[in-house]
Amino acid sequence: RGQIPKPVDELAKELRLLPTEIDFYGSKKAKVSLSVLSRLKDVPNGKYVVITGITPTPLGEGKSTTTIGLCQALGAHLKKNVFACVRQPSQGPTFGIKGGAAGGGYSQVIPMEEFNLHLTGDIHAITAANNLLAAAIDARMFHESTQTDKALFNRLVPAQKGKPRQFSAIQMKRLKKLGIDKTDPSSFTSKEI
């Protein structure tokens, strides 16, 4: 916490990133566009080191600390041009149930609070998408297990006063994909439903 992070726009200039290749999130965070890969495709590749572990502890395994420490050592002592690529942590650290995924001691990601809580907001979007999918699956399982095929068919293709039943465009596509030629919902027998 005693360190002041270098402004990310200054770092981007040092890395020779183009303004179109970086998306800033305040003065300390940014995302780098994948378009930089096509611009630098003729530049020789560097070395890639993967840090992993398999023995979980309540405080984590030390993967992030090792990653950041190795990056610091290669840069400061061997004068190599190095980057550490770490993923955004889950919300586990927020609830005190796992390590922070930000390293520790002198080998940590700063600002740690922003890193652990929300960073650029991507984890929230993933969480919302996961929750939506889980709710859709749960609703489908519930409806399929609690009502008859006929009742479900009547909900999917409701009868409207004074109008004949009809399939929606997406239902017609699905019928065609299943090899069903019928287009009139009322022509289906109870076995076909």
VOGU-3710 file (C-alpha; in Angstrom, 3 decimals, decimal comma):
1> rgqipkpvde> 0,000/0,000/0,000  3,009/2,265/0,371  3,656/2,212/-3,386  2,106/4,684/-5,812  1,199/2,995/-9,093  2,571/4,455/-12,306  -0,248/6,140/-14,295  -1,452/3,633/-16,856  -1,381/6,170/-19,710  2,338/6,715/-19,051
11> lakelrllpt> 2,878/2,956/-19,026  0,952/2,624/-22,312  3,282/5,175/-23,958  6,354/3,291/-22,689  4,925/0,095/-24,203  4,296/1,920/-27,500  0,595/1,061/-27,429  -1,538/3,074/-29,831  -4,430/5,105/-28,390  -6,895/2,813/-30,240
21> eidfygskka> -5,397/-0,267/-28,551  -6,093/0,702/-24,953  -9,299/1,305/-23,040  -8,744/3,233/-19,804  -10,611/2,589/-16,547  -9,458/5,591/-14,549  -5,772/6,400/-14,030  -4,646/3,002/-12,672  -6,432/0,421/-14,827  -6,892/-0,318/-18,539
31> kvslsvlsrl> -7,692/-3,081/-20,971  -5,445/-3,747/-23,953  -7,219/-4,630/-27,192  -6,405/-7,919/-28,907  -5,844/-5,896/-32,107  -2,315/-5,251/-30,802  -1,534/-8,898/-31,639  -2,157/-8,378/-35,361  -0,132/-5,141/-35,358  2,820/-6,930/-33,726
41> kdvpngkyvv> 2,484/-10,245/-35,596  5,930/-9,861/-37,229  7,704/-9,181/-33,917  9,473/-12,278/-32,501  7,603/-13,976/-29,665  8,982/-13,901/-26,150  9,010/-16,638/-23,524  5,815/-17,736/-21,765  5,885/-19,015/-18,169  2,819/-20,619/-16,554
51> itgitptplg> 2,497/-20,639/-12,767  -0,014/-23,169/-11,419  -0,750/-25,199/-8,311  -2,928/-28,040/-7,064  -2,825/-27,948/-3,271  -5,473/-25,496/-2,042  -5,251/-23,893/1,376  -7,592/-21,372/3,032  -5,101/-18,641/2,118  -4,518/-19,827/-1,453
61> egkstttigl> -1,445/-21,568/-2,851  0,918/-18,678/-3,561  0,474/-18,718/-7,348  -0,123/-14,960/-7,611  2,716/-14,109/-5,217  5,055/-16,346/-7,261  3,859/-14,807/-10,550  4,318/-11,194/-9,407  7,612/-11,962/-7,608  9,048/-13,732/-10,668
71> cqalgahlkk> 8,006/-10,836/-12,884  9,643/-8,344/-10,498  12,868/-10,389/-10,353  13,128/-10,782/-14,145  12,519/-7,061/-14,632  14,496/-5,508/-11,781  17,438/-7,905/-11,567  17,802/-9,354/-15,067  16,561/-6,188/-16,839  14,098/-8,169/-18,976
81> nvfacvrqps> 10,979/-6,614/-20,463  8,319/-8,605/-18,586  4,575/-8,667/-18,063  2,477/-10,546/-15,545  -0,893/-11,654/-16,840  -3,215/-12,557/-13,970  -6,944/-13,090/-14,101  -9,417/-11,126/-12,041  -10,117/-12,978/-8,791  -13,501/-14,381/-7,814
91> qgptfgikgg> -15,484/-12,760/-5,036  -14,043/-15,272/-2,553  -11,610/-12,760/-0,994  -14,473/-10,318/-0,414  -16,190/-12,863/1,803  -12,968/-14,002/3,511  -13,134/-17,579/2,186  -9,987/-17,755/0,055  -6,755/-16,036/-0,883  -6,942/-12,710/-2,633
101> aagggysqvi> -5,364/-13,764/-5,941  -3,346/-10,561/-5,789  -0,097/-11,824/-4,266  1,316/-10,697/-0,952  4,162/-8,917/0,797  6,303/-7,016/-1,695  4,934/-9,137/-4,559  1,351/-8,026/-4,935  -0,965/-6,389/-7,436  -1,851/-2,787/-6,555
111> pmeefnlhlt> -4,316/-1,262/-5,887  -5,377/-4,544/-4,250  -8,821/-3,346/-3,112  -9,887/-2,409/-6,644  -8,394/-5,619/-8,026  -10,294/-7,826/-5,553  -13,607/-5,975/-5,627  -14,459/-5,153/-9,219  -11,499/-4,125/-11,392  -13,172/-3,281/-14,730
121> gdihaitaan> -16,571/-4,811/-13,951  -16,123/-7,907/-16,124  -16,675/-10,334/-13,234  -20,064/-8,712/-12,560  -21,119/-9,193/-16,189  -20,046/-12,846/-16,047  -21,908/-13,326/-12,755  -25,087/-11,769/-14,176  -24,912/-13,940/-17,310  -24,324/-17,063/-15,195
131> nllaaaidar> -27,278/-16,209/-12,946  -29,548/-15,604/-15,951  -28,603/-18,942/-17,502  -29,075/-20,772/-14,182  -32,522/-19,194/-13,729  -33,569/-20,164/-17,282  -32,442/-23,784/-16,782  -34,110/-23,931/-13,373  -37,397/-22,559/-14,768  -37,383/-25,027/-17,648
141> mfhestqtdk> -36,683/-27,986/-15,360  -39,442/-26,840/-13,005  -42,054/-26,399/-15,751  -41,185/-29,651/-17,487  -41,407/-31,636/-14,255  -44,607/-30,078/-12,870  -47,010/-30,032/-15,815  -48,215/-32,323/-18,557  -47,032/-32,059/-22,150  -50,499/-30,809/-23,158
151> alfnrlvpaq> -50,479/-28,036/-20,531  -46,987/-26,990/-21,599  -48,067/-27,019/-25,276  -51,078/-24,818/-24,401  -48,770/-22,316/-22,706  -46,320/-22,280/-25,607  -49,050/-21,960/-28,244  -51,910/-20,196/-26,437  -55,397/-19,953/-27,841  -56,535/-16,344/-28,336
161> kgkprqfsai> -60,187/-15,283/-28,497  -61,434/-15,231/-32,075  -58,039/-16,143/-33,541  -56,685/-19,526/-34,588  -53,647/-20,879/-32,731  -50,390/-20,328/-34,554  -46,732/-21,044/-34,024  -44,286/-18,175/-33,710  -41,530/-17,768/-36,301  -38,925/-19,288/-33,993
171> qmkrlkklgi> -41,204/-22,248/-33,218  -41,663/-22,816/-36,964  -37,864/-22,880/-37,403  -37,569/-25,437/-34,607  -40,312/-27,649/-36,113  -38,583/-27,534/-39,495  -35,242/-28,414/-37,855  -36,906/-31,409/-36,180  -38,340/-32,557/-39,526  -41,965/-31,793/-38,599
181> dktdpssfts> -43,985/-30,511/-41,564  -47,165/-29,551/-39,723  -47,735/-25,815/-39,316  -51,172/-25,769/-37,656  -50,972/-26,276/-33,867  -54,549/-27,595/-33,699  -53,675/-30,440/-36,094  -51,292/-32,059/-33,575  -52,529/-35,215/-31,879  -51,995/-35,822/-28,144
191> kei> -49,168/-38,243/-28,975  -47,444/-35,630/-31,196  -47,679/-32,996/-28,479
//
